[in-house]
Each structure stands twice: as C-alpha cells, then as structure tokens.
C-alpha cells in the first residue's frame, strides 16, 4: 500500500548492514521520514545515544547483524558466545529502554526486530548464532505481550535465504554449491528478494498491522516449513 507510513518517523539501526539499506529505501518510498543509523550497537551506551539522536520516533526497526560463526558446538569459546550475544541480543533491551517511554506516553508505536529463521530450525555449526537469534525472538514475544496494552506493537521477522550483502554476498550466490543447496533446501527455489522482505517489514510497521502482538513471521521461502 503506497504511502502507508506517511508522516511516520522511523529509526533503522545498523542501516548499512544486513537489511538496512533496503529497509531505508522501502520505508522512504512508503512516505516515512527515515533516520538511518549506521552505528554499531555493541557498546552499552550506543543504543541510548542512537535513539536520543533520532528524536521523536514512531517506529523502531531493530536491524542487528553479525556474520554467523561456523564453530562446532564443542569448540565454541566463551569469547565467541559473548561476542555474538553482545552484537545480537544485548542491544535489544537497551533500545527498548530508550525508545519505549515516549511511545507509552503517546500510546502509540511500533518495534520490529529483523531476526533470523535459524532460531526456528536446527543448523549445524551455528549454535552460538542460533541461540542468540532465538533469544531475540523470545524477547519479542514477551515484550510484545507486555507493551500491547499501551498500543505499542512489537513483532519480528525471522528470515533466511533473503538476498542481503551480510549473509549472501555476490560471491556466495555465484557458487554452484550454494545454488545446489538453494534448490535442495528452499521450496521457493530462489532467494527471497530484499525488496519483498522490506515491503513486508513496512506492512508490519503500518496501521494495517495493528492487530499483531509479539508475533514472529518466518520469511524464508518455505525453508522453515520443511
């Protein structure tokens, strides 16, 4: 729906990574004023700093990216575990603490977490990453229920096999082994286009999606359903 976000002010975190560039592009096309923050959020003070700098926002899109390690479970170090959680999990409550008070006062707001379907289906050599992504989704479900009475909708997209430069750069997509895997594992038979994903994100942040509370939406070309 064109201009579904007209008049809305949207903060997109880590705007240069993962889904950030396409989210910014599509949200702007839908009429939103987009505040694109490229800042890394691992620093405990970063989330508060980014939200304050964005001003009065109607929508927070928590786009958090970290290239998944491929360590076997028995070899995951304490440092790797902490690093993955510091990048993907720890920023979420900080962002919520910074953004939600104004939304509660206004009795309006949306928070969308761009997560991963790796939390919904087992993947070999991805234990630290999948655990962190799973924590994101559990957090969304809990906070979504808590904030719904304040007319704040909190939801998440759990994606995989979506075209983006962080996880599926051009050299990966050009690899014949990857194409074989795509044909074997994804019923859609191709990557979900970044624009398709971002348009769904824009819908979830629009007034048309006010009925969704603490929900997790897989966007993965059918990969989770297999």
C-alpha positions as CSV (number, residue, x, y, z in Angstrom):
1,X,0.0,0.0,0.0
2,X,1.6,3.2,-1.2
3,X,2.3,5.9,1.5
4,X,1.3,3.5,4.3
5,X,3.9,5.1,6.5
6,X,3.2,8.8,5.5
7,X,4.1,11.1,8.4
8,X,5.8,8.4,10.4
9,X,9.4,8.9,11.7
10,X,11.4,5.6,11.6
11,X,14.7,4.7,13.1
12,X,16.6,1.9,11.3
13,X,19.6,0.7,13.2
14,X,22.8,-0.6,11.6
15,X,21.5,0.9,8.5
16,X,24.4,-0.1,6.3
17,X,24.3,-3.8,7.1
18,X,22.1,-6.8,6.7
19,X,18.6,-5.5,5.6
20,X,19.4,-1.9,6.5
21,X,19.8,-0.3,3.0
22,X,16.7,-1.8,1.5
23,X,14.6,-1.1,4.6
24,X,15.6,2.5,4.5
25,X,14.8,2.7,0.8
26,X,11.4,1.0,1.0
27,X,10.3,2.8,4.2
28,X,11.1,6.1,2.5
29,X,9.1,5.1,-0.5
30,X,6.1,4.4,1.8
31,X,6.2,8.0,3.0
32,X,8.2,7.7,6.2
33,X,10.9,10.0,7.4
34,X,13.8,7.6,7.9
35,X,16.6,8.1,10.4
36,X,19.3,5.8,9.3
37,X,21.8,5.0,12.0
38,X,24.9,3.0,10.9
39,X,26.3,2.9,14.4
40,X,27.4,-0.4,15.9
41,X,25.3,-1.2,19.0
42,X,27.7,-3.5,20.9
43,X,28.8,-0.6,23.1
44,X,26.4,-0.5,26.1
45,X,25.9,3.3,25.7
46,X,25.2,3.2,21.9
47,X,21.5,2.3,21.9
48,X,20.6,5.3,24.2
49,X,22.8,7.6,22.1
50,X,21.3,6.5,18.8
51,X,17.7,6.8,20.0
52,X,18.2,10.2,21.5
53,X,19.9,11.4,18.3
54,X,16.9,10.2,16.2
55,X,14.5,12.4,18.0
56,X,10.8,11.6,18.5
57,X,10.3,8.3,16.6
58,X,7.1,6.4,15.8
59,X,8.8,3.2,14.7
60,X,11.9,1.5,15.7
61,X,13.4,-1.1,13.3
62,X,16.0,-3.1,15.2
63,X,18.1,-4.3,12.4
64,X,21.1,-6.2,14.1
65,X,23.7,-8.0,12.1
66,X,26.6,-10.3,12.9
67,X,28.2,-12.7,10.5
68,X,27.4,-16.2,11.8
69,X,30.4,-18.2,13.1
70,X,30.7,-21.7,11.9
71,X,32.3,-23.2,15.0
72,X,31.3,-26.7,16.1
73,X,29.3,-26.7,19.3
74,X,32.1,-28.4,21.3
75,X,34.6,-25.7,20.2
76,X,32.5,-22.6,20.8
77,X,34.6,-20.4,23.1
78,X,33.4,-18.2,25.9
79,X,34.6,-15.2,23.8
80,X,32.6,-16.2,20.8
81,X,29.5,-16.8,22.8
82,X,29.8,-13.4,24.5
83,X,30.6,-11.6,21.2
84,X,27.6,-13.0,19.4
85,X,25.2,-12.1,22.2
86,X,26.8,-8.7,22.6
87,X,26.0,-8.0,19.0
88,X,22.6,-9.5,18.6
89,X,20.9,-9.8,22.0
90,X,22.2,-7.2,24.4
91,X,21.2,-4.1,22.3
92,X,17.5,-5.1,22.3
93,X,16.6,-4.2,25.9
94,X,18.8,-1.1,25.6
95,X,16.9,0.1,22.5
96,X,13.6,-0.7,24.2
97,X,14.5,1.2,27.4
98,X,15.5,4.2,25.3
99,X,12.5,4.2,22.8
100,X,9.5,2.9,24.7
101,X,8.9,5.6,27.4
102,X,7.9,8.2,24.8
103,X,5.8,5.6,23.0
104,X,4.0,4.7,26.2
105,X,3.3,8.4,26.9
106,X,1.9,8.8,23.3
107,X,0.1,5.4,23.5
108,X,1.4,4.6,20.0
109,X,4.4,3.0,18.5
110,X,5.9,0.0,16.7
111,X,9.0,-2.0,17.2
112,X,10.1,-4.5,14.6
113,X,13.1,-6.8,15.1
114,X,14.8,-8.2,12.0
115,X,15.8,-11.6,13.2
116,X,16.7,-15.0,11.7
117,X,14.9,-18.2,11.0
118,X,18.0,-20.0,12.2
119,X,16.2,-19.8,15.6
120,X,13.3,-21.9,14.2
121,X,15.1,-24.8,12.5
122,X,18.3,-26.5,13.6
123,X,21.5,-25.7,11.7
124,X,24.8,-27.5,12.1
125,X,27.8,-25.4,13.3
126,X,25.6,-22.5,14.2
127,X,24.9,-23.0,17.9
128,X,26.0,-19.6,19.2
129,X,24.3,-17.7,16.4
130,X,21.1,-19.7,16.5
131,X,20.9,-19.3,20.3
132,X,21.3,-15.5,20.0
133,X,18.7,-15.2,17.3
134,X,16.4,-17.4,19.4
135,X,16.8,-15.1,22.4
136,X,15.8,-12.2,20.1
137,X,12.6,-13.9,19.2
138,X,11.8,-14.9,22.8
139,X,12.3,-11.3,23.9
140,X,10.0,-10.0,21.2
141,X,7.2,-12.4,22.3
142,X,7.5,-11.4,25.9
143,X,7.8,-7.6,25.3
144,X,5.1,-7.7,22.7
145,X,2.6,-9.0,25.2
146,X,3.7,-6.6,27.8
147,X,3.5,-3.5,25.6
148,X,0.3,-4.3,23.7
149,X,-2.0,-2.6,26.3
150,X,0.0,0.6,25.7
151,X,-0.9,0.4,22.0
152,X,2.7,-0.5,21.1
153,X,3.1,-3.4,18.7
154,X,6.3,-5.4,18.9
155,X,6.9,-8.1,16.3
156,X,9.8,-9.8,14.5
157,X,10.7,-11.1,11.1
158,X,12.7,-14.4,11.2
159,X,14.4,-14.6,7.9
160,X,16.7,-16.8,6.0
161,X,17.6,-17.1,2.3
162,X,16.8,-13.5,1.8
163,X,19.1,-11.6,-0.5
164,X,21.4,-9.3,1.5
165,X,25.1,-8.5,1.5
166,X,25.8,-9.6,5.0
167,X,24.9,-13.2,4.7
168,X,24.6,-13.8,1.0
169,X,27.1,-11.6,-0.9
170,X,27.6,-12.0,-4.6
171,X,30.5,-14.4,-4.3
172,X,28.3,-16.8,-2.2
173,X,25.4,-16.6,-4.6
174,X,27.7,-17.3,-7.6
175,X,29.0,-20.5,-6.0
176,X,27.4,-23.6,-7.7
177,X,27.3,-25.4,-4.4
178,X,25.2,-22.7,-2.9
179,X,22.8,-22.8,-5.8
180,X,22.5,-26.6,-5.3
181,X,21.8,-26.0,-1.7
182,X,19.2,-23.4,-2.6
183,X,17.4,-25.8,-4.9
184,X,17.6,-28.6,-2.3
185,X,16.5,-26.7,0.8
186,X,14.3,-23.8,-0.2
187,X,10.9,-24.7,-1.7
188,X,10.7,-21.3,-3.3
189,X,13.8,-22.2,-5.4
190,X,15.4,-18.9,-5.1
191,X,16.4,-16.3,-2.5
192,X,13.6,-14.0,-1.3
193,X,14.3,-10.6,-2.8
194,X,15.4,-7.9,-0.3
195,X,12.6,-5.7,-1.5
196,X,10.0,-8.4,-0.9
197,X,11.2,-8.7,2.7
198,X,11.4,-4.9,3.3
199,X,7.9,-4.4,1.9
200,X,6.6,-6.9,4.4
201,X,8.5,-5.1,7.1
202,X,6.9,-1.9,6.1
203,X,3.5,-3.5,6.2
204,X,4.1,-4.8,9.8
205,X,5.0,-1.2,10.8
206,X,1.9,0.3,9.3
207,X,-1.5,0.8,10.9
208,X,-2.9,-2.1,8.8
209,X,-0.9,-4.4,11.1
210,X,-2.0,-3.1,14.5
211,X,-3.5,-6.5,15.3
212,X,-0.2,-8.3,15.5
213,X,1.2,-8.7,19.0
214,X,4.5,-10.3,19.9
215,X,4.5,-12.4,16.7
216,X,7.3,-14.0,14.8
217,X,6.9,-14.1,11.0
218,X,9.2,-16.5,9.0
219,X,10.4,-15.0,5.7
220,X,12.5,-17.8,4.2
221,X,10.9,-19.1,1.0
222,X,9.5,-22.1,2.9
223,X,12.8,-23.2,4.5
224,X,11.3,-23.4,8.0
225,X,8.3,-25.5,6.9
226,X,10.5,-28.3,5.5
